[in-house]
Amino acid sequence: MLRGETRGQLDYERQRLEQKLAVRDPARLLELGKIKQLEPYPLFAGVRSPIEPWEKPT
């Protein structure tokens, strides 16, 4: 069974990860920067849509 995960949500999660890595592990942030687009785990199917309504972007 696949669960749909929105592209907007994946992009939002990447932004949050980048913010955390900038403080906690800058070297890992540089490695992450080499990846153009994160792909969802195979259990999830990417869907074009904005972030989930419960998120509170900063």
PEBELJO-V420595 format. One record per backbone hydrogen bond with DSSP energy under -0.5 kcal/mol. NH is the residue of the N-H (numbers start at 1). CO is the residue of the C=O. If there is no record, write none. Layout:
nh = (NH NH)
co = (CO CO)
This chain:
nh = (3 5 7 8 9 10 11 12 13 14 15 16 17 18 19 20 21 22 23 23 24 25 28 29 30 31 32 33 34 34 35 36 44 45 47 49 55)
co = (43 45 47 49 50 6 7 8 9 10 11 12 13 14 15 16 17 18 19 20 20 21 25 25 26 27 28 29 30 31 32 34 41 3 5 47 52)
